[in-house]
Amino acid sequence: MSQLPTLLRYNAGNWERLERPVITETPVSLTVNGQEWLTLMCTPLDLEALAVGFLFNEASSTRRRKFHCCRFAPPKPMWTFG
């Protein structure tokens, strides 16, 4: 098991040392039909749901689009649609 990072918390006038897990974020790029739309920082979990939800919201607010397929394309996390 890896060692947890030590954090400092200020509580009631005193500093406390705590060992707690820290959420790790990574850059994830969304590419649609060969064009990179955006890169965002997020936890690298449920990336397909994030991409589909983002694209659904984007299509609902601008125009209707069909997305036929998606794939995870390393080296950096990247979701590719179209």
N, C-alpha and C positions, 0 to 999 in steps of 0.2 A: 504494500500500500504506500502511495506517495505521501509525502509530508504536506500538511495543509499550510498555507501561508499565514503568517502572523499579522494580524491587523491591530490597529490602535483605535479604541473607541473612547470618546469623552463622555462621561456619565456622572452627573451630580457632582461636578467639580473635580473629578478624578479621571486619570487616564487608565484604561484597562487594556491588557494584552489578551487577544483572543485568537484562537486558531479556528478558521472557518473556511468552507469551500468558497471559491470565487467563480462567478460565471465567466466563461471564456467566449469572446466574440471573435468572428473572423470576417474578412471581406467576402461578399458573395456578389457575383455579377449576374445580371439577367440579360440574356441575349435573345432577341426575337428576330426571326428571319435573317440571321446573319449580322444584325446590328446590335451593338451593346446599348441597352437602354439606360441602365443604371448600375451602380455598385453600392451596396449598403452593408452596414455592419450588423451582424445578427448572430445568435447562437446557431451553430450548425446542426440544427435538429428540424425535422419536418420541412425540409427545403422545398419539396414538391408542393406541399400545401401552401407555403408562403408564396411561391411563384404563381400558382394557379389563382390564388385569392387576389394577389396584386393585379394580375392580368385581367381577371374578371371585373374587378373594380375599375380599372383603367378603361376597359372596353365599354362598361356601363356608362361612364361619365363622358366618353368622347364618341366612339362609334363601335358598332358591332364587328367583331372579328372572330374568325375560327382559328383555333390552335390545334394542329393535328397531332403533334408528337412533342415529346420533350426528352432530353437526355442530360445526364450529368457529365460535364466535360472538364476534366482536370487540365492544367495543373492547379489553378486556383479554383475554388468552387464556382461553377458557372452553370446556370440553367439555360438551355437552348431550346427555343420553341420554333416550330415552322420548318 
